[in-house]
């Protein structure tokens, strides 16, 4: 039996679906796994799946991503995002697979005023950020040239719940809008991120840390304005508020703009601007369907 090229964790999520679709479009074999098949809190299950499939590359996007949920259930967050990632890395190394671990801007404290370089010291503010950083350390601790940590930010994509979808739904229902102005980051379209991750695998550079996000940065308020403008709803007023006024359980970094120059150089191109990504998301979102050509179970 031919070896599976890519094993995609978190296959039911926005990025997982985009990765499977990108693999199918390129004619590459891929297997998507989720919590039902490969629960990330189960070391034995992770090892069994990788030993059976023996993929060439593991694209590890599976995680506990509910930021406030992580804050209220830290044991689950550390087990899935920290230990689970360590076990995925351990199993990948055992079968000789390359690994791309998708991490987050939440590993930083948001006190910077210029884009975070890849070697900036992490200082997470939340359990989510700390648990993802634990996963990073586990991957990097292997010291393998084919193990990569790719941090990204403000992810949105076709299907499922995301910020642009929530803004459009609320605007079209006539409900008032009020969005945070004091948190700045780089929106990232899953389709563009998936293409970049596959291109990174193809380029086979030395392992380590990478930052990947669409070009440009904005506040959440600016992100909302761009979504409404692209949808022809730019006349709708958006109120303002601060992050503190939301009184969420988990702290968010005020500045989480990532410096993606290392990835831009490796791929010989930057990712498209986030406003262009929003336009393409709008076109794709209505027609979003499960990725074809590769199985998910």
C-alpha positions as CSV (number, residue, x, y, z in Angstrom):
1,X,0.0,0.0,0.0
2,X,1.3,3.4,-1.0
3,X,2.4,5.6,1.9
4,X,0.1,8.5,2.8
5,X,1.8,11.8,2.0
6,X,0.1,14.0,4.5
7,X,-1.7,13.3,7.7
8,X,-3.9,16.3,8.8
9,X,-5.0,16.6,12.4
10,X,-7.9,18.8,13.3
11,X,-9.4,17.8,9.9
12,X,-12.9,19.0,10.8
13,X,-11.7,22.6,11.6
14,X,-11.4,25.5,9.2
15,X,-7.7,25.0,8.6
16,X,-8.0,21.2,8.4
17,X,-10.6,21.4,5.7
18,X,-8.5,23.9,3.8
19,X,-5.4,21.7,4.0
20,X,-7.3,18.6,2.7
21,X,-8.8,20.7,-0.1
22,X,-5.3,22.0,-1.0
23,X,-3.9,18.5,-1.0
24,X,-6.7,17.3,-3.3
25,X,-6.3,20.2,-5.7
26,X,-2.6,19.3,-6.0
27,X,-3.3,15.6,-6.4
28,X,-1.5,14.8,-3.2
29,X,-2.7,12.0,-1.0
30,X,-3.9,13.1,2.5
31,X,-5.7,11.6,5.4
32,X,-7.7,13.8,7.8
33,X,-8.1,12.7,11.4
34,X,-10.2,14.3,14.2
35,X,-10.8,13.7,17.8
36,X,-13.0,10.7,17.2
37,X,-10.2,8.8,15.5
38,X,-7.1,10.3,17.0
39,X,-7.9,12.0,20.3
40,X,-5.1,14.3,21.2
41,X,-5.4,13.5,24.9
42,X,-4.6,9.8,24.1
43,X,-0.9,9.0,23.6
44,X,-1.6,5.4,22.6
45,X,-4.2,6.4,20.0
46,X,-1.8,9.0,18.5
47,X,1.0,6.4,18.3
48,X,-1.3,3.8,16.8
49,X,-2.6,6.0,14.0
50,X,0.8,7.2,13.0
51,X,2.3,3.7,13.1
52,X,-0.6,2.4,10.9
53,X,-0.5,5.2,8.4
54,X,3.2,6.1,8.4
55,X,2.7,9.5,6.7
56,X,5.5,11.4,5.1
57,X,4.4,14.6,6.7
58,X,2.1,15.4,9.7
59,X,0.3,18.7,9.4
60,X,-0.7,19.2,13.0
61,X,-3.5,21.8,13.2
62,X,-5.6,20.0,15.8
63,X,-5.9,21.9,19.1
64,X,-8.2,23.2,21.8
65,X,-8.7,26.6,20.3
66,X,-11.5,28.1,22.5
67,X,-9.4,30.7,24.2
68,X,-11.8,31.3,27.1
69,X,-12.6,27.6,27.4
70,X,-8.8,26.9,27.9
71,X,-8.8,29.5,30.7
72,X,-11.7,27.8,32.5
73,X,-10.4,24.3,31.9
74,X,-6.6,24.5,32.0
75,X,-6.0,20.8,32.5
76,X,-7.7,20.0,29.2
77,X,-5.9,22.8,27.4
78,X,-2.4,21.6,28.6
79,X,-3.2,18.0,27.9
80,X,-4.4,18.6,24.3
81,X,-2.3,21.5,23.2
82,X,0.8,20.7,25.2
83,X,1.1,17.0,25.9
84,X,-1.0,16.1,22.8
85,X,1.4,18.0,20.6
86,X,4.4,16.4,22.4
87,X,2.9,12.9,21.7
88,X,2.3,13.8,18.0
89,X,5.9,14.9,17.7
90,X,7.1,11.8,19.4
91,X,5.0,9.6,17.1
92,X,6.1,11.5,14.0
93,X,9.7,11.1,14.9
94,X,9.3,7.4,15.5
95,X,7.9,6.8,12.0
96,X,10.3,9.2,10.3
97,X,7.6,11.8,9.3
98,X,8.2,15.5,9.0
99,X,6.1,17.7,11.2
100,X,4.4,21.1,10.8
101,X,2.8,22.3,14.0
102,X,0.4,25.2,13.7
103,X,0.8,27.6,16.7
104,X,-0.4,31.0,17.5
105,X,0.3,34.7,18.1
106,X,-1.0,34.2,21.6
107,X,2.4,33.0,22.7
108,X,3.3,36.7,22.9
109,X,2.2,39.3,25.5
110,X,1.2,42.0,23.1
111,X,3.4,44.7,24.5
112,X,5.5,45.3,21.4
113,X,4.8,48.0,18.8
114,X,6.6,46.5,15.8
115,X,5.9,43.1,14.2
116,X,7.1,40.1,16.3
117,X,10.2,38.4,14.8
118,X,10.4,34.6,15.1
119,X,13.1,34.8,17.8
120,X,11.2,37.2,20.1
121,X,10.9,35.6,23.6
122,X,7.4,34.2,24.1
123,X,5.5,35.5,27.1
124,X,1.9,34.2,26.9
125,X,-0.9,36.0,28.8
126,X,-3.4,33.1,28.8
127,X,-3.7,29.4,29.4
128,X,-4.3,29.0,25.7
129,X,-1.1,30.8,24.8
130,X,0.9,28.9,27.4
131,X,-0.4,25.5,26.4
132,X,0.4,26.2,22.7
133,X,3.9,27.4,23.8
134,X,4.3,24.1,25.6
135,X,3.5,22.3,22.3
136,X,6.1,24.5,20.5
137,X,8.8,23.6,23.0
138,X,8.0,19.9,22.6
139,X,8.3,20.1,18.8
140,X,11.5,22.2,18.8
141,X,13.0,20.0,21.5
142,X,13.5,17.2,19.0
143,X,16.0,19.4,17.2
144,X,15.0,17.9,13.8
145,X,15.6,19.8,10.6
146,X,12.2,18.6,9.3
147,X,10.1,19.8,12.3
148,X,8.5,23.2,12.0
149,X,6.5,25.5,14.3
150,X,4.3,27.8,12.2
151,X,2.6,30.6,14.2
152,X,-0.4,32.3,12.7
153,X,-3.1,34.7,13.8
154,X,-6.8,35.7,13.5
155,X,-7.7,32.7,11.3
156,X,-10.9,32.6,9.2
157,X,-12.0,30.4,6.3
158,X,-14.9,28.9,4.4
159,X,-17.5,27.1,6.5
160,X,-17.8,27.0,10.3
161,X,-17.8,29.8,12.8
162,X,-15.4,32.7,12.4
163,X,-15.2,36.4,12.9
164,X,-16.3,37.6,9.4
165,X,-19.2,35.2,9.4
166,X,-20.4,36.5,12.8
167,X,-20.1,40.1,11.7
168,X,-22.1,39.5,8.5
169,X,-24.8,37.5,10.3
170,X,-25.2,40.2,12.9
171,X,-25.2,43.0,10.3
172,X,-27.7,41.3,8.1
173,X,-30.0,40.6,11.0
174,X,-30.1,44.3,11.9
175,X,-28.5,43.8,15.3
176,X,-26.2,46.6,16.5
177,X,-22.5,46.0,16.1
178,X,-19.8,47.0,18.5
179,X,-16.2,45.7,18.0
180,X,-12.9,46.0,19.8
181,X,-10.5,48.7,18.7
182,X,-7.4,48.2,21.0
183,X,-6.3,44.7,19.7
184,X,-4.2,44.7,16.6
185,X,-3.2,41.7,14.5
186,X,-3.0,40.1,11.0
187,X,-6.1,38.3,9.7
188,X,-5.2,35.0,8.1
189,X,-7.3,33.2,5.4
190,X,-7.1,29.4,5.8
191,X,-6.9,28.9,2.1
192,X,-3.8,31.0,1.8
193,X,-2.3,29.5,5.0
194,X,-2.9,26.0,3.7
195,X,-1.1,26.8,0.4
196,X,1.8,28.3,2.3
197,X,2.1,25.2,4.6
198,X,2.2,22.9,1.6
199,X,4.7,25.1,-0.2
200,X,6.9,25.1,2.9
201,X,6.8,21.3,3.0
202,X,7.8,21.3,-0.7
203,X,10.7,23.8,-0.2
204,X,12.2,21.7,2.6
205,X,14.0,24.5,4.4
206,X,15.7,24.0,7.7
207,X,13.3,23.5,10.6
208,X,12.4,25.9,13.3
209,X,9.9,28.7,13.9
210,X,8.0,30.5,11.2
211,X,5.3,33.2,11.1
212,X,2.5,33.0,8.6
213,X,-0.3,35.5,8.1
214,X,-1.9,37.5,5.3
215,X,-0.2,40.8,4.6
216,X,-1.4,43.9,6.4
217,X,-2.7,44.5,9.9
218,X,-5.7,46.0,11.6
219,X,-7.8,46.1,14.7
220,X,-10.8,43.8,15.1
221,X,-12.8,46.9,14.4
222,X,-10.9,47.5,11.2
223,X,-11.3,43.8,10.3
224,X,-15.1,44.2,10.7
225,X,-15.1,47.3,8.6
226,X,-13.3,45.5,5.8
227,X,-15.7,42.6,5.9
228,X,-18.8,44.9,5.6
229,X,-17.2,46.9,2.9
230,X,-16.4,43.8,0.8
231,X,-20.0,42.6,1.2
232,X,-21.4,46.0,0.1
233,X,-22.5,46.8,3.6
234,X,-20.0,49.6,4.3
235,X,-22.8,52.0,5.3
236,X,-23.6,50.0,8.4
237,X,-22.2,51.7,11.5
238,X,-19.9,49.8,13.8
239,X,-19.6,50.9,17.4
240,X,-16.3,50.7,19.3
241,X,-15.3,49.1,22.6
242,X,-12.1,48.1,24.4
243,X,-11.0,44.5,25.0
244,X,-11.3,45.1,28.8
245,X,-15.0,46.0,28.4
246,X,-15.8,42.5,27.1
247,X,-14.6,41.0,30.5
248,X,-13.6,37.7,29.0
249,X,-11.9,35.1,31.2
250,X,-8.7,35.0,29.1
251,X,-6.5,38.0,28.4
252,X,-5.8,38.8,24.7
253,X,-2.5,40.4,23.4
254,X,-3.1,44.0,22.4
255,X,-0.5,43.7,19.7
256,X,-0.1,40.4,17.9
257,X,1.3,41.4,14.5
258,X,3.7,38.7,13.3
259,X,6.8,39.3,11.2
260,X,6.5,36.7,8.4
261,X,9.7,37.8,6.5
262,X,11.4,34.4,7.0
263,X,8.5,32.6,5.4
264,X,8.2,35.2,2.6
265,X,11.8,34.6,1.7
266,X,11.5,30.8,1.8
267,X,8.4,30.9,-0.4
268,X,9.7,33.8,-2.5
269,X,6.4,35.6,-2.0
270,X,4.3,37.0,0.8
271,X,0.7,35.9,1.5
272,X,-1.9,38.1,-0.2
273,X,-3.3,41.2,1.6
274,X,-6.0,40.4,4.1
275,X,-8.5,42.6,2.2
276,X,-8.0,40.5,-0.9
277,X,-8.4,37.4,1.3
278,X,-11.7,38.7,2.6
279,X,-13.1,39.2,-0.9
280,X,-12.1,35.6,-1.8
281,X,-13.6,34.3,1.4
282,X,-16.9,36.0,0.6
283,X,-17.0,34.3,-2.8
284,X,-16.1,30.9,-1.3
285,X,-18.0,30.8,1.9
286,X,-21.5,30.4,0.5
287,X,-20.4,27.4,-1.6
288,X,-18.2,25.8,1.0
289,X,-18.3,22.0,0.8
290,X,-16.3,19.2,2.5
291,X,-12.9,18.7,0.9
292,X,-13.1,16.1,-1.9
293,X,-10.6,13.7,-3.1
294,X,-9.2,12.7,0.3
295,X,-11.0,10.8,3.0
296,X,-11.7,12.1,6.5
297,X,-12.8,9.8,9.3
